[in-house]
């Protein structure tokens, strides 16, 4: 089993960070068929056959941890690129 862990800092207020996390999860559902749900106020869990993980929001940090089954292990680099792209789009600081 292969694992991915990506942590990014952010400057979003809590409500905006949750909206950004929801947008990331929604995009991953559309692209990869993931089901997801909020476990509590700050942890979003997702899964599909062969893949599971969670996205955790903290005050100034977002972390995604993914466990890839054998079928998805060869796609690890692709998943990492997609996650970085989603984080760049949703959690990057915005120009004023």
MMTF fields as JSON, N, C-alpha, C and O atoms, coordinates in Angstrom:
{
  "mmtfVersion": "1.0.0",
  "mmtfProducer": "UNKNOWN",
  "numBonds": 383,
  "numAtoms": 384,
  "numGroups": 96,
  "numChains": 1,
  "numModels": 1,
  "chainsPerModel": [1],
  "groupsPerChain": [96],
  "chainIdList": ["A"],
  "bondAtomList": [4, 2, 8, 6, 12, 10, 16, 14, 20, 18, 24, 22, 28, 26, 32, 30, 36, 34, 40, 38, 44, 42, 48, 46, 52, 50, 56, 54, 60, 58, 64, 62, 68, 66, 72, 70, 76, 74, 80, 78, 84, 82, 88, 86, 92, 90, 96, 94, 100, 98, 104, 102, 108, 106, 112, 110, 116, 114, 120, 118, 124, 122, 128, 126, 132, 130, 136, 134, 140, 138, 144, 142, 148, 146, 152, 150, 156, 154, 160, 158, 164, 162, 168, 166, 172, 170, 176, 174, 180, 178, 184, 182, 188, 186, 192, 190, 196, 194, 200, 198, 204, 202, 208, 206, 212, 210, 216, 214, 220, 218, 224, 222, 228, 226, 232, 230, 236, 234, 240, 238, 244, 242, 248, 246, 252, 250, 256, 254, 260, 258, 264, 262, 268, 266, 272, 270, 276, 274, 280, 278, 284, 282, 288, 286, 292, 290, 296, 294, 300, 298, 304, 302, 308, 306, 312, 310, 316, 314, 320, 318, 324, 322, 328, 326, 332, 330, 336, 334, 340, 338, 344, 342, 348, 346, 352, 350, 356, 354, 360, 358, 364, 362, 368, 366, 372, 370, 376, 374, 380, 378],
  "bondOrderList": [1, 1, 1, 1, 1, 1, 1, 1, 1, 1, 1, 1, 1, 1, 1, 1, 1, 1, 1, 1, 1, 1, 1, 1, 1, 1, 1, 1, 1, 1, 1, 1, 1, 1, 1, 1, 1, 1, 1, 1, 1, 1, 1, 1, 1, 1, 1, 1, 1, 1, 1, 1, 1, 1, 1, 1, 1, 1, 1, 1, 1, 1, 1, 1, 1, 1, 1, 1, 1, 1, 1, 1, 1, 1, 1, 1, 1, 1, 1, 1, 1, 1, 1, 1, 1, 1, 1, 1, 1, 1, 1, 1, 1, 1, 1],
  "groupList": [{"groupName": "UNK", "atomNameList": ["N", "CA", "C", "O"], "elementList": ["N", "C", "C", "O"], "formalChargeList": [0, 0, 0, 0], "bondAtomList": [1, 0, 2, 1, 3, 2], "bondOrderList": [1, 1, 2], "singleLetterCode": "X", "chemCompType": "L-PEPTIDE LINKING"}],
  "groupTypeList": [0, 0, 0, 0, 0, 0, 0, 0, 0, 0, 0, 0, 0, 0, 0, 0, 0, 0, 0, 0, 0, 0, 0, 0, 0, 0, 0, 0, 0, 0, 0, 0, 0, 0, 0, 0, 0, 0, 0, 0, 0, 0, 0, 0, 0, 0, 0, 0, 0, 0, 0, 0, 0, 0, 0, 0, 0, 0, 0, 0, 0, 0, 0, 0, 0, 0, 0, 0, 0, 0, 0, 0, 0, 0, 0, 0, 0, 0, 0, 0, 0, 0, 0, 0, 0, 0, 0, 0, 0, 0, 0, 0, 0, 0, 0, 0],
  "groupIdList": [1, 2, 3, 4, 5, 6, 7, 8, 9, 10, 11, 12, 13, 14, 15, 16, 17, 18, 19, 20, 21, 22, 23, 24, 25, 26, 27, 28, 29, 30, 31, 32, 33, 34, 35, 36, 37, 38, 39, 40, 41, 42, 43, 44, 45, 46, 47, 48, 49, 50, 51, 52, 53, 54, 55, 56, 57, 58, 59, 60, 61, 62, 63, 64, 65, 66, 67, 68, 69, 70, 71, 72, 73, 74, 75, 76, 77, 78, 79, 80, 81, 82, 83, 84, 85, 86, 87, 88, 89, 90, 91, 92, 93, 94, 95, 96],
  "secStructList": [7, 3, 3, 3, 3, 3, 3, 3, 3, 7, 7, 7, 7, 2, 2, 2, 2, 2, 2, 2, 2, 2, 2, 2, 2, 2, 2, 2, 2, 2, 2, 2, 7, 7, 3, 3, 3, 3, 1, 1, 1, 1, 3, 3, 3, 3, 3, 3, 6, 6, 3, 3, 3, 3, 3, 3, 3, 3, 6, 6, 3, 3, 3, 3, 3, 3, 3, 3, 7, 2, 2, 2, 2, 6, 6, 2, 2, 2, 2, 2, 2, 2, 2, 2, 2, 2, 2, 2, 2, 2, 2, 1, 7, 7, 7, 7],
  "xCoordList": [0.845, 0.0, 0.888, 1.864, 0.547, 1.295, 0.542, -0.686, 1.276, 0.647, 1.152, 2.292, 0.258, 0.573, 0.198, -0.897, 1.098, 0.791, 1.305, 2.486, 0.397, 0.747, 0.199, -0.979, 1.062, 0.658, 0.991, 2.076, 0.05, 0.253, -0.193, -1.143, 0.494, 0.019, -0.979, -0.958, -1.841, -2.806, -3.106, -2.775, -3.73, -4.082, -5.588, -6.046, -6.358, -7.803, -8.455, -8.006, -9.511, -10.273, -10.974, -11.158, -11.362, -11.92, -13.065, -13.083, -14.005, -15.141, -14.677, -15.143, -13.763, -13.241, -12.39, -12.419, -11.645, -10.836, -11.742, -11.435, -12.851, -13.786, -14.406, -14.569, -14.755, -15.295, -14.267, -14.611, -13.013, -11.952, -11.781, -11.612, -11.825, -11.708, -12.877, -12.697, -14.056, -15.242, -15.072, -15.446, -14.516, -14.284, -13.246, -13.401, -12.2, -11.194, -11.854, -11.662, -12.639, -13.297, -14.284, -14.368, -15.017, -15.968, -15.247, -15.712, -14.118, -13.335, -12.785, -12.789, -12.308, -11.798, -12.918, -12.695, -14.117, -15.248, -15.536, -15.752, -15.538, -15.808, -14.723, -15.029, -13.468, -12.356, -12.085, -11.719, -12.265, -11.857, -12.969, -12.713, -14.18, -15.296, -15.239, -15.709, -14.668, -14.566, -15.871, -16.521, -16.249, -17.32, -16.657, -15.58, -17.292, -16.681, -17.733, -18.898, -17.295, -18.165, -17.29, -16.163, -17.817, -17.122, -17.311, -18.443, -16.201, -16.258, -16.537, -17.25, -15.97, -16.19, -15.999, -15.983, -15.857, -15.731, -14.497, -14.472, -13.463, -12.196, -11.629, -10.569, -12.298, -11.759, -12.769, -13.901, -12.333, -13.147, -12.559, -11.405, -13.331, -12.869, -13.43, -14.555, -12.622, -13.077, -12.596, -11.629, -13.301, -12.929, -13.583, -14.563, -13.019, -13.561, -12.818, -11.795, -13.278, -12.532, -11.073, -10.795, -10.164, -8.742, -8.08, -6.883, -8.839, -8.292, -9.097, -10.327, -8.405, -9.088, -8.171, -6.96, -8.759, -7.936, -8.746, -9.952, -8.047, -8.718, -7.987, -6.777, -8.744, -8.228, -8.528, -9.679, -7.497, -7.651, -7.317, -6.255, -8.229, -8.03, -7.563, -8.125, -6.538, -6.12, -6.119, -6.337, -5.878, -6.0, -5.203, -5.721, -3.996, -3.16, -2.543, -1.524, -3.171, -2.575, -3.655, -4.679, -3.417, -4.297, -3.422, -2.348, -3.885, -3.136, -4.062, -5.199, -3.567, -4.294, -3.42, -2.223, -4.047, -3.377, -4.205, -5.415, -3.541, -4.232, -3.505, -2.277, -4.29, -3.773, -4.252, -5.452, -3.296, -3.607, -3.461, -2.443, -4.468, -4.371, -3.486, -2.997, -3.29, -2.398, -2.794, -1.929, -4.075, -4.517, -4.176, -3.935, -4.153, -3.876, -2.42, -2.02, -1.635, -0.239, 0.551, 1.335, 0.378, 1.113, 0.719, 1.449, -0.417, -0.908, -0.55, -1.063, 0.319, 0.66, 1.113, 0.627, 2.015, 2.522, 1.405, 1.377, 0.495, -0.642, -1.546, -1.973, -1.836, -2.643, -1.948, -2.595, -0.642, 0.089, 0.008, -0.217, 0.188, 0.084, -1.307, -1.44, -2.34, -3.712, -3.973, -4.59, -3.513, -3.724, -2.994, -3.558, -1.746, -1.012, -1.749, -1.845, -2.265, -3.021, -4.263, -4.538, -5.023, -6.211, -5.839, -6.504, -4.784, -4.357, -3.918, -4.235, -3.188, -2.774, -3.988, -3.986, -5.008, -6.206, -7.055, -7.616, -7.155, -8.119, -7.522, -8.213, -6.262, -5.688, -4.573, -4.079, -4.178, -3.098, -3.57, -4.748, -2.648, -3.017, -3.498, -2.944, -4.507, -5.053, -4.469, -4.262, -4.208, -3.749, -4.892, -6.052, -4.564, -5.612, -6.08, -6.953],
  "yCoordList": [-1.18, 0.0, 1.24, 1.315, 2.2, 3.444, 4.567, 4.548, 5.529, 6.65, 7.976, 8.105, 8.959, 10.334, 11.211, 11.082, 12.099, 13.099, 14.433, 14.584, 15.395, 16.734, 17.732, 17.686, 18.637, 19.682, 21.026, 21.226, 21.944, 23.309, 24.296, 24.043, 25.418, 26.504, 27.336, 27.348, 28.02, 28.908, 30.071, 30.039, 31.085, 32.275, 32.513, 33.605, 31.5, 31.663, 31.632, 30.898, 32.426, 32.291, 30.922, 30.322, 30.429, 29.077, 28.786, 27.723, 29.7, 29.46, 29.308, 28.418, 30.167, 30.114, 28.849, 28.246, 28.454, 27.235, 26.017, 25.12, 25.986, 24.857, 24.86, 23.798, 26.033, 26.12, 25.638, 24.94, 26.008, 25.569, 24.052, 23.403, 23.487, 22.039, 21.334, 20.302, 21.89, 21.321, 21.356, 20.406, 22.438, 22.546, 21.524, 20.924, 21.322, 20.308, 18.935, 18.187, 18.6, 17.293, 17.119, 16.041, 18.157, 18.094, 17.846, 17.064, 18.514, 18.301, 16.89, 16.272, 16.374, 15.007, 13.997, 12.953, 14.306, 13.419, 13.394, 12.33, 14.572, 14.646, 13.952, 13.251, 14.143, 13.589, 12.113, 11.362, 11.694, 10.347, 9.498, 8.361, 10.011, 9.236, 8.974, 7.934, 9.903, 9.724, 10.096, 11.073, 9.321, 9.706, 10.379, 9.963, 11.419, 12.099, 12.592, 12.773, 12.808, 13.34, 13.963, 13.523, 14.99, 15.616, 14.739, 14.44, 14.321, 13.529, 14.411, 14.016, 15.608, 16.599, 17.952, 18.029, 18.988, 20.311, 20.52, 21.423, 19.701, 19.961, 18.804, 18.953, 17.666, 16.506, 15.992, 15.647, 15.951, 15.455, 14.114, 14.056, 13.046, 11.714, 11.38, 11.749, 10.674, 10.287, 8.88, 8.386, 8.246, 6.889, 6.495, 7.088, 5.508, 4.771, 3.445, 3.334, 2.461, 1.201, 1.424, 2.0, 0.965, 1.074, 2.355, 2.543, 3.25, 4.539, 5.07, 5.017, 5.582, 6.233, 7.289, 7.27, 8.206, 9.226, 10.261, 10.119, 11.318, 12.412, 13.72, 13.752, 14.775, 16.131, 16.799, 16.839, 17.323, 17.93, 19.414, 19.803, 20.227, 21.668, 22.077, 21.653, 22.9, 23.542, 25.039, 25.479, 25.807, 27.264, 27.842, 28.694, 27.418, 27.961, 26.873, 27.09, 25.687, 24.558, 23.605, 23.422, 23.004, 21.966, 20.764, 20.911, 19.576, 18.351, 17.328, 17.145, 16.672, 15.558, 14.316, 14.343, 13.232, 11.94, 10.945, 10.83, 10.231, 9.281, 7.941, 7.88, 6.874, 5.516, 4.937, 4.853, 4.543, 3.994, 2.476, 1.954, 1.777, 0.328, -0.025, 0.858, -1.293, -1.748, -1.227, -0.892, -1.16, -0.727, 0.739, 1.105, 1.58, 3.003, 3.388, 4.512, 2.503, 2.825, 3.35, 4.285, 2.788, 3.332, 4.772, 5.446, 5.243, 6.589, 7.599, 8.718, 7.214, 8.071, 9.46, 10.458, 9.548, 10.845, 11.691, 12.906, 11.068, 11.791, 12.36, 13.512, 11.558, 12.037, 13.2, 14.189, 13.087, 14.163, 15.462, 16.526, 15.394, 16.591, 17.203, 18.419, 16.375, 16.875, 17.569, 18.634, 16.981, 17.57, 18.9, 19.878, 18.945, 20.214, 21.269, 22.424, 20.885, 21.823, 22.326, 23.526, 21.42, 21.831, 22.766, 23.78, 22.433, 23.296, 24.663, 25.687, 24.685, 25.96, 26.809, 28.021, 26.188, 26.91, 27.37, 28.466, 26.567, 26.828, 27.424, 28.151, 27.139, 27.579, 28.616, 29.141, 28.91, 29.883, 31.275, 31.604, 32.088, 33.474, 34.22, 34.057, 35.016, 35.812, 37.214, 37.78, 37.76, 39.143, 40.083, 39.822, 41.146, 42.085, 42.972, 43.817],
  "zCoordList": [0.0, 0.0, 0.0, 0.747, -0.834, -0.965, -0.246, -0.172, 0.274, 0.979, 0.442, -0.003, 0.501, 0.132, 1.319, 1.866, 1.719, 2.725, 2.206, 1.894, 2.121, 1.663, 2.668, 3.023, 3.126, 4.061, 3.453, 2.906, 3.555, 3.055, 4.114, 4.855, 4.181, 5.033, 4.235, 3.004, 4.95, 4.309, 5.24, 6.426, 4.692, 5.481, 5.476, 5.813, 5.099, 5.015, 6.4, 7.281, 6.591, 7.834, 7.836, 6.777, 9.015, 9.111, 8.133, 7.512, 7.988, 7.08, 5.641, 4.929, 5.206, 3.833, 3.635, 2.562, 4.656, 4.559, 4.387, 3.602, 5.116, 4.974, 3.581, 2.98, 3.06, 1.699, 0.682, -0.272, 0.886, -0.015, 0.049, -0.984, 1.254, 1.418, 0.735, 0.089, 0.879, 0.228, -1.288, -1.976, -1.807, -3.254, -3.714, -4.777, -2.931, -3.262, -3.312, -4.27, -2.274, -2.21, -3.359, -3.947, -3.677, -4.777, -6.107, -6.937, -6.296, -7.509, -7.582, -8.647, -6.449, -6.423, -6.665, -7.278, -6.184, -6.46, -7.954, -8.534, -8.577, -10.011, -10.832, -11.796, -10.458, -11.238, -10.953, -11.857, -9.692, -9.309, -8.691, -8.296, -8.598, -8.074, -6.585, -6.124, -5.816, -4.367, -3.671, -4.044, -2.666, -1.757, -0.563, -0.137, -0.02, 1.126, 2.098, 1.745, 3.342, 4.391, 5.464, 5.694, 6.118, 7.244, 8.471, 8.854, 9.097, 10.321, 11.522, 12.444, 11.503, 12.546, 11.874, 10.646, 12.632, 12.033, 11.188, 10.352, 11.382, 10.717, 9.905, 9.298, 9.876, 9.16, 8.149, 8.488, 6.91, 5.819, 5.387, 4.962, 5.488, 5.087, 3.715, 3.38, 2.927, 1.595, 1.282, 1.862, 0.343, -0.04, -1.351, -1.8, -1.916, -3.047, -3.038, -2.362, -3.744, -3.739, -4.154, -5.206, -3.321, -3.594, -3.14, -3.362, -2.502, -2.083, -0.907, -0.915, 0.102, 1.224, 1.808, 1.588, 2.551, 3.174, 3.899, 4.1, 4.292, 4.975, 4.724, 4.498, 4.771, 4.666, 5.998, 6.432, 6.646, 7.96, 7.889, 7.404, 8.375, 8.424, 9.808, 10.818, 9.844, 11.069, 10.809, 9.68, 11.839, 11.733, 10.567, 9.844, 10.366, 9.287, 8.43, 7.774, 8.437, 7.732, 7.248, 7.906, 6.099, 5.571, 5.24, 4.656, 5.614, 5.368, 4.729, 5.163, 3.704, 3.108, 3.233, 2.947, 3.665, 3.784, 2.988, 3.18, 2.095, 1.223, 1.264, 1.219, 1.351, 1.257, -0.068, -0.33, -0.894, -2.207, -2.181, -1.727, -2.661, -2.801, -3.99, -4.695, -4.203, -5.269, -6.645, -7.454, -6.909, -8.232, -8.51, -9.66, -7.474, -7.651, -7.373, -7.679, -6.813, -6.496, -7.698, -7.536, -8.892, -10.038, -10.397, -11.124, -9.9, -10.194, -9.103, -9.102, -8.184, -7.047, -7.498, -6.967, -8.447, -8.91, -9.509, -9.315, -10.228, -10.817, -9.724, -9.805, -8.708, -7.588, -6.882, -6.537, -6.665, -5.992, -6.794, -6.216, -8.108, -8.951, -8.857, -8.716, -8.934, -8.845, -7.514, -7.48, -6.432, -5.105, -4.995, -4.504, -5.446, -5.427, -6.256, -5.841, -7.413, -8.247, -7.528, -7.537, -6.9, -6.152, -5.007, -4.792, -4.276, -3.179, -3.697, -3.091, -4.818, -5.41, -5.773, -5.557, -6.316, -6.735, -5.55, -5.586, -4.521, -3.437, -2.172, -1.459, -1.872, -0.599, -0.751, 0.247, -1.979, -2.185, -1.775, -1.913, -1.271, -0.924, -2.17, -3.257, -2.001, -3.1, -3.057, -1.984, -4.218, -4.289, -3.917, -4.235, -3.261, -2.808, -3.941, -3.743]
}
